[in-house]
Amino acid sequence: MFTLKSAIGNYIIINDKKYSYFAGNNYLGLANHPQLKKEAISAIKKYGVNFSASRETTGTSELHLQLERLLSEFKNKEDSVVFASGYMGNKILLNTLKDRYSAVFTDESAHPSILDGIPSNISNVFFYNHCNAEHLETLLKKNNKYKPLIITDGIFALTGEIAPLNKIYPLAKKHGAVLIVDDAHATGVLGEKGRGTCEHFRLDRTGDIFQSETMSKALGSYGGFISASKEFINKIRENSSVYIGSTSLPPPVTAAGCASLKILKKHPKLRVSLIENAEYIRNRIIKMDFNTTCDNTPIIPIFLNSQQSAQGLSDFLKENKIIVPHVKYPVKMDKFIVRITVTSIHTKDQIEKLLDLLKKWRDKNGID
Ligand SMILES: Cc1ncc(COP(=O)(O)O)c(C=O)c1O
């Protein structure tokens, strides 16, 4: 697509030219934050760039333990475990819970990390219509000879919709299903304290929803994590082949994760400005009659009917020094998407310029 010659921020450099950047997942603008960089550099100076061992052999450092303590505090859970990739979190959960289910029920537009994480001995996988709890219930009733596990994205990566956990959770209770939420895009974004989709729906105190999370998006660092009871986290540490068999999170990103959690705690306004920016842009886009989604999240898709239109809009914005990609992603999708992502560090000028150009394009090309 293009080669970056700069850090990720509200502007980026491509081929020595500066572009306004409404892409990626740096929702709170932390990926290039001075404090994260400072702590990452100090960690490299002290520990080098890699611990070069699995956590279970000789790869656990005081930095990992500090990060896990901070994550547990942030999530208000007894314990947390970090590992080298958010993508692996669903696999870790689906394997650790393997004795509790015999069939998986998931959204038809689930992220590939969910599908890749389903253990190979589970052949009963049922797909419910996108965000449709009524269809999920129909499938649960029809297949009630199985022990069910439901797994969904919290915020959907391409469309910014929030999974209807307020409907899915009661269904899970009613049908005795284990429930997992992949909160990659919701961590640091949704909920009063940024704890994600469960907190957004005030379900975080129920304690019986498993969340797979990442530090690579709103938290501005890198790596996956799971927060839960001490007993469950110990089970992961003792049994997960991903955890036991992969090199521990490298020092700079571990330290940056710690810095990020401290910033999140000290500056809750970062999340407020993110949500305000997202709401403002989405409302204006809806007023322009573009086909989009309505949940208030930082991912704002513009749905178009042809690849040509989607690429055309993305190219038009790029010609005018704004990056908004036409995303092609391995997720079931009927329309072509130009995906705007908003951050808390976008300025009013940047936002107005984006909206003016969208209006200009719509006046010439329509909304299809
Ligand atoms: C819904 C979802 N889950 C998991 C991941 C993987 O997280 P990570 O990139 O931190 O490995 C992503 C995206 O990258 C995602 O969009």
The ligand as a MOL file (V3000), in Angstrom:
LIG
                    3D

  0  0  0     0  0            999 V3000
M  V30 BEGIN CTAB
M  V30 COUNTS 16 16 0 0 0
M  V30 BEGIN ATOM
M  V30 1 C -10.4720 -8.4020 16.5800 0
M  V30 2 C -8.9900 -8.6130 16.6100 0
M  V30 3 N -8.4900 -9.5840 17.3980 0
M  V30 4 C -7.1710 -9.8100 17.4730 0
M  V30 5 C -6.2720 -9.0520 16.7450 0
M  V30 6 C -4.8230 -9.3620 16.8640 0
M  V30 7 O -4.1820 -8.5120 17.7670 0
M  V30 8 P -2.6210 -8.2070 17.6410 0
M  V30 9 O -2.4560 -7.4300 16.3730 0
M  V30 10 O -2.3080 -7.4350 18.8480 0
M  V30 11 O -1.9270 -9.5280 17.5630 0
M  V30 12 C -6.7650 -8.0520 15.8870 0
M  V30 13 C -5.9120 -7.1850 15.0520 0
M  V30 14 O -4.8600 -7.0500 14.8480 0
M  V30 15 C -8.1500 -7.8170 15.8280 0
M  V30 16 O -8.6450 -6.8910 15.0110 0
M  V30 END ATOM
M  V30 BEGIN BOND
M  V30 1 1 1 2
M  V30 2 1 2 3
M  V30 3 2 2 15
M  V30 4 2 3 4
M  V30 5 1 4 5
M  V30 6 1 5 6
M  V30 7 2 5 12
M  V30 8 1 6 7
M  V30 9 1 7 8
M  V30 10 2 8 9
M  V30 11 1 8 10
M  V30 12 1 8 11
M  V30 13 1 12 13
M  V30 14 1 12 15
M  V30 15 2 13 14
M  V30 16 1 15 16
M  V30 END BOND
M  V30 END CTAB
M  END
